[in-house]
Amino acid sequence: MHERCSRSEIERPGCALRRRTAAQRLGTGFAAVVLLACLGCQQPFHVDSTTHVDASGDVQTQLAPTPRLWPVEPSILPHRGSDPCACSIAVVDVDGLLLNSDATGLGSWGENPVSLFRERLDAIEANGRVRAVVLRINTPGGSVTATDIMWRDLLAFKQRTGMPVVACLMDVAAGGGYYLATAADTVIAHPTTVTGGIGCILNVYNLQDMMAQFNIIGAPIKSGKNIDLGSPIKSLDDDKRKLLQTMADEFQQRFRTIVTKYRPAVDANLETTFDGRVFTAEQARKLHLIDDIGYLDDATKLACSQAGIDRANLLFFHREEDPALSQYAITPNVALQKGLLPLSVPGLDRSKLPSFLYLWQMEPTAESALGR
């Protein structure tokens, strides 16, 4: 139980001194929290914390890795009029690196994109006024499993509800972002969208020389000669590389099969489409990777047309503390605080990313991928 001073005790010198000491500690603790947060912060952020003075007079401060969350709720844009008699088009944003994990860190607002995506689909399905979905995609991709789960959930959602889904590709919809888009009925890209990236990558590094500079030598005890396959503490021989290459090729073939099945107009024999390169919107349209070039407004109009309605309200499914104030509002899935030491070493960061990725990846470090 926390110790408190009564009104009569406040006049006692000991209690007054104790209150001043506690107040000083509280101020010091709060200043320390702000200082630590700002050292590695990329932008202003919300810190969800609780502070109290315990029985010994010490200040106890707890920081939550993510803010308190409430279920997603349907909401309309505050500055646009709505028709109470009209149906709704749900806009779902898919943004950032797609991993089946929370983006944590001091002051982080990051969420698990896989979990949030499914929660929004369930909420849309339970809403009786939604007639179609616009899937707004802005991601270079993510892990093989995370993107495949989201893709499968979208297909199941379409089968259960019969709602049309229009994918609108924003800045980047490559790798797993394009993989997810193939589950939509129609794919529209902005004129400046970068898409494609039909391939699979695994980050493997050899840190032997760097470790040797610090007299660090790996001495793993293992049973099974390939249990440390891909370990950064030693070089990768030809046999081990072949094993990993076979796995990457299998995942890439799955991606290729998905594209040719759900985008039948794509030439399955054109190897340059499937070598992992990315395309402009115009190039993607010529290859039939997308259906048309336009903007988000065009995607919402098309969704209305496919749903057989003349007009509709735009409906967003966000949390109470994460309101959608425009049709471009996103729910971030990145940690806003990158770390107290702005140091990123590819091999050391490797464990922060999953193994195989459907990801257009120019920069291999996890810090850049997670913090953008």
Solvent accessible surface area in square Angstrom, and as a share of the most:
residue,aa,sasa,rsa
1,M,224,1.00
2,H,87,0.39
3,E,97,0.43
4,R,209,0.76
5,C,38,0.23
6,S,56,0.36
7,R,211,0.77
8,S,79,0.51
9,E,50,0.22
10,I,68,0.35
11,E,144,0.64
12,R,139,0.51
13,P,115,0.72
14,G,51,0.49
15,C,17,0.10
16,A,27,0.21
17,L,104,0.52
18,R,100,0.37
19,R,123,0.45
20,R,135,0.49
21,T,45,0.26
22,A,15,0.12
23,A,62,0.48
24,Q,122,0.54
25,R,97,0.36
26,L,75,0.37
27,G,42,0.40
28,T,95,0.55
29,G,20,0.20
30,F,139,0.58
31,A,59,0.46
32,A,45,0.35
33,V,25,0.14
34,V,66,0.38
35,L,111,0.55
36,L,82,0.41
37,A,4,0.03
38,C,84,0.50
39,L,108,0.54
40,G,13,0.13
41,C,38,0.22
42,Q,81,0.36
43,Q,97,0.43
44,P,127,0.80
45,F,47,0.20
46,H,87,0.39
47,V,49,0.28
48,D,18,0.09
49,S,52,0.33
50,T,62,0.36
51,T,61,0.35
52,H,64,0.29
53,V,48,0.27
54,D,33,0.17
55,A,51,0.40
56,S,76,0.49
57,G,6,0.06
58,D,59,0.30
59,V,31,0.18
60,Q,74,0.33
61,T,51,0.30
62,Q,123,0.55
63,L,68,0.34
64,A,38,0.29
65,P,78,0.49
66,T,32,0.18
67,P,10,0.06
68,R,144,0.52
69,L,82,0.41
70,W,111,0.39
71,P,91,0.57
72,V,12,0.07
73,E,92,0.41
74,P,67,0.42
75,S,46,0.30
76,I,78,0.39
77,L,11,0.05
78,P,77,0.48
79,H,157,0.70
80,R,135,0.49
81,G,84,0.80
82,S,54,0.35
83,D,40,0.21
84,P,118,0.75
85,C,106,0.64
86,A,6,0.05
87,C,30,0.18
88,S,6,0.04
89,I,1,0.00
90,A,0,0.00
91,V,3,0.02
92,V,1,0.00
93,D,10,0.05
94,V,6,0.04
95,D,8,0.04
96,G,1,0.01
97,L,8,0.04
98,L,0,0.00
99,L,17,0.08
100,N,90,0.46
101,S,57,0.37
102,D,82,0.43
103,A,14,0.11
104,T,78,0.45
105,G,25,0.24
106,L,39,0.19
107,G,4,0.03
108,S,1,0.01
109,W,55,0.19
110,G,1,0.01
111,E,15,0.07
112,N,24,0.13
113,P,14,0.09
114,V,12,0.07
115,S,65,0.42
116,L,11,0.06
117,F,5,0.02
118,R,92,0.34
119,E,51,0.23
120,R,5,0.02
121,L,1,0.01
122,D,61,0.32
123,A,24,0.18
124,I,0,0.00
125,E,69,0.31
126,A,91,0.70
127,N,33,0.17
128,G,64,0.61
129,R,114,0.42
130,V,2,0.01
131,R,97,0.35
132,A,0,0.00
133,V,0,0.00
134,V,0,0.00
135,L,0,0.00
136,R,6,0.02
137,I,0,0.00
138,N,42,0.21
139,T,1,0.00
140,P,42,0.27
141,G,0,0.00
142,G,0,0.00
143,S,10,0.06
144,V,14,0.08
145,T,87,0.51
146,A,0,0.00
147,T,0,0.00
148,D,32,0.16
149,I,63,0.32
150,M,2,0.01
151,W,19,0.07
152,R,142,0.52
153,D,10,0.05
154,L,0,0.00
155,L,40,0.20
156,A,21,0.16
157,F,0,0.00
158,K,40,0.17
159,Q,161,0.72
160,R,116,0.42
161,T,41,0.24
162,G,62,0.60
163,M,25,0.11
164,P,22,0.14
165,V,0,0.00
166,V,0,0.00
167,A,0,0.00
168,C,0,0.00
169,L,0,0.00
170,M,28,0.13
171,D,98,0.51
172,V,33,0.19
173,A,0,0.00
174,A,0,0.00
175,G,0,0.00
176,G,0,0.00
177,G,0,0.00
178,Y,0,0.00
179,Y,0,0.00
180,L,0,0.00
181,A,0,0.00
182,T,2,0.01
183,A,1,0.01
184,A,10,0.08
185,D,72,0.37
186,T,19,0.11
187,V,1,0.00
188,I,8,0.04
189,A,0,0.00
190,H,24,0.11
191,P,61,0.39
192,T,119,0.69
193,T,1,0.01
194,V,41,0.23
195,T,0,0.00
196,G,0,0.00
197,G,4,0.04
198,I,0,0.00
199,G,14,0.13
200,C,29,0.17
201,I,61,0.31
202,L,34,0.17
203,N,14,0.07
204,V,46,0.26
205,Y,47,0.18
206,N,84,0.43
207,L,21,0.10
208,Q,81,0.36
209,D,114,0.59
210,M,66,0.30
211,M,28,0.12
212,A,61,0.47
213,Q,141,0.63
214,F,138,0.58
215,N,140,0.72
216,I,94,0.48
217,I,151,0.77
218,G,32,0.31
219,A,91,0.70
220,P,74,0.46
221,I,178,0.91
222,K,86,0.36
223,S,106,0.69
224,G,48,0.46
225,K,154,0.65
226,N,53,0.27
227,I,125,0.64
228,D,25,0.13
229,L,47,0.23
230,G,3,0.03
231,S,23,0.15
232,P,30,0.19
233,I,51,0.26
234,K,64,0.27
235,S,64,0.41
236,L,38,0.19
237,D,72,0.37
238,D,120,0.62
239,D,109,0.56
240,K,26,0.11
241,R,136,0.50
242,K,146,0.62
243,L,82,0.41
244,L,19,0.09
245,Q,93,0.42
246,T,81,0.47
247,M,81,0.36
248,A,14,0.11
249,D,76,0.39
250,E,117,0.53
251,F,54,0.22
252,Q,37,0.16
253,Q,95,0.42
254,R,104,0.38
255,F,0,0.00
256,R,42,0.15
257,T,66,0.39
258,I,13,0.06
259,V,0,0.00
260,T,35,0.21
261,K,136,0.58
262,Y,72,0.28
263,R,23,0.08
264,P,111,0.70
265,A,65,0.51
266,V,8,0.04
267,D,77,0.40
268,A,46,0.36
269,N,130,0.67
270,L,68,0.34
271,E,106,0.47
272,T,62,0.36
273,T,1,0.01
274,F,5,0.02
275,D,81,0.42
276,G,26,0.25
277,R,117,0.43
278,V,42,0.24
279,F,18,0.07
280,T,69,0.40
281,A,0,0.00
282,E,73,0.33
283,Q,90,0.40
284,A,0,0.00
285,R,89,0.33
286,K,145,0.61
287,L,41,0.20
288,H,91,0.41
289,L,0,0.00
290,I,3,0.02
291,D,68,0.35
292,D,66,0.34
293,I,41,0.21
294,G,8,0.07
295,Y,120,0.46
296,L,0,0.00
297,D,68,0.35
298,D,60,0.31
299,A,0,0.00
300,T,15,0.09
301,K,140,0.59
302,L,53,0.27
303,A,0,0.00
304,C,18,0.11
305,S,78,0.50
306,Q,72,0.32
307,A,28,0.22
308,G,68,0.65
309,I,37,0.19
310,D,144,0.74
311,R,143,0.52
312,A,30,0.23
313,N,24,0.12
314,L,26,0.13
315,L,15,0.07
316,F,2,0.01
317,F,2,0.01
318,H,6,0.03
319,R,22,0.08
320,E,117,0.52
321,E,43,0.19
322,D,23,0.12
323,P,81,0.51
324,A,5,0.04
325,L,108,0.54
326,S,51,0.33
327,Q,20,0.09
328,Y,109,0.41
329,A,21,0.16
330,I,66,0.34
331,T,10,0.06
332,P,31,0.19
333,N,11,0.06
334,V,10,0.05
335,A,15,0.12
336,L,18,0.09
337,Q,17,0.08
338,K,86,0.37
339,G,23,0.22
340,L,88,0.44
341,L,143,0.71
342,P,138,0.87
343,L,127,0.63
344,S,42,0.27
345,V,33,0.19
346,P,44,0.28
347,G,5,0.05
348,L,107,0.53
349,D,10,0.05
350,R,60,0.22
351,S,100,0.64
352,K,105,0.44
353,L,14,0.07
354,P,51,0.32
355,S,60,0.39
356,F,17,0.07
357,L,0,0.00
358,Y,0,0.00
359,L,18,0.09
360,W,68,0.24
361,Q,33,0.15
362,M,153,0.68
363,E,82,0.37
364,P,47,0.30
365,T,10,0.06
366,A,1,0.01
367,E,31,0.14
368,S,47,0.30
369,A,20,0.16
370,L,48,0.24
371,G,8,0.07
372,R,151,0.55
